[in-house]
Amino acid sequence: MKLYRYLTGKDDVNFCARVTKALNEGYELYGAPTMTFNGTDVIVGQAIVKEVEDETAVPQGLKKALSALD
């Protein structure tokens, strides 16, 4: 199963730390980052994906959301 996440936030060290943490947890960057300006700050987004073999590795909230689609 492939997991997908889209991280967003203010373009700062905290956002970089969140992406770095996800990469170290086995996620890979997916596509180019996005950027916008909200009038005060640059807001960035980055899609990430991770392949998991065991569905027990799927976060509980995502499992619940997926089951609601059935």
Secondary structure per residue as TSV (DSSP state, phi and psi in degrees):
chain	resnum	aa	ss	phi	psi
A	1	M	-	360.0	139.2
A	2	K	E	-101.4	128.1
A	3	L	E	-96.4	144.5
A	4	Y	E	-127.4	136.7
A	5	R	E	-138.0	151.3
A	6	Y	E	-126.9	111.4
A	7	L	E	-91.1	136.1
A	8	T	E	-134.9	157.1
A	9	G	E	165.0	175.7
A	10	K	E	-62.5	139.8
A	11	D	S	-74.0	88.8
A	12	D	S	-149.2	-175.9
A	13	V	H	-62.7	-30.1
A	14	N	H	-67.0	-39.9
A	15	F	H	-64.9	-44.7
A	16	C	H	-59.2	-39.2
A	17	A	H	-64.7	-40.3
A	18	R	H	-63.9	-42.5
A	19	V	H	-66.5	-44.5
A	20	T	H	-59.2	-44.2
A	21	K	H	-60.2	-45.7
A	22	A	H	-62.2	-41.5
A	23	L	H	-62.0	-39.6
A	24	N	H	-73.0	-15.6
A	25	E	T	-90.4	4.3
A	26	G	T	103.4	-1.8
A	27	Y	-	-74.0	156.1
A	28	E	E	-124.7	148.2
A	29	L	E	-63.4	142.5
A	30	Y	E	-128.9	110.2
A	31	G	E	76.4	-178.2
A	32	A	E	-82.9	151.9
A	33	P	E	-70.2	159.0
A	34	T	E	-114.2	153.4
A	35	M	E	-141.8	145.0
A	36	T	E	-148.1	170.1
A	37	F	E	-124.2	127.1
A	38	N	-	-96.4	13.5
A	39	G	S	99.2	-18.8
A	40	T	S	-127.8	-48.1
A	41	D	S	-126.2	155.0
A	42	V	E	-81.4	126.2
A	43	I	E	-107.8	130.2
A	44	V	E	-118.0	158.6
A	45	G	E	-143.2	148.0
A	46	Q	E	-146.8	125.3
A	47	A	E	-80.9	141.1
A	48	I	E	-136.2	149.7
A	49	V	E	-134.7	156.4
A	50	K	E	-148.7	132.4
A	51	E	E	-90.0	127.3
A	52	V	-	-125.5	138.6
A	53	E	S	-87.9	-33.8
A	54	D	S	-103.0	120.9
A	55	E	G	-67.3	-8.8
A	56	T	G	-71.0	-14.6
A	57	A	G	-81.6	-6.9
A	58	V	S	-77.3	127.2
A	59	P	-	-56.4	144.0
A	60	Q	H	-56.7	-42.9
A	61	G	H	-61.0	-38.2
A	62	L	H	-69.8	-39.9
A	63	K	H	-58.0	-43.9
A	64	K	H	-63.6	-44.3
A	65	A	H	-63.9	-41.0
A	66	L	H	-65.2	-39.9
A	67	S	H	-68.3	-27.2
A	68	A	H	-69.9	-20.1
A	69	L	H	-79.2	-18.9
A	70	D	-	-74.1	360.0
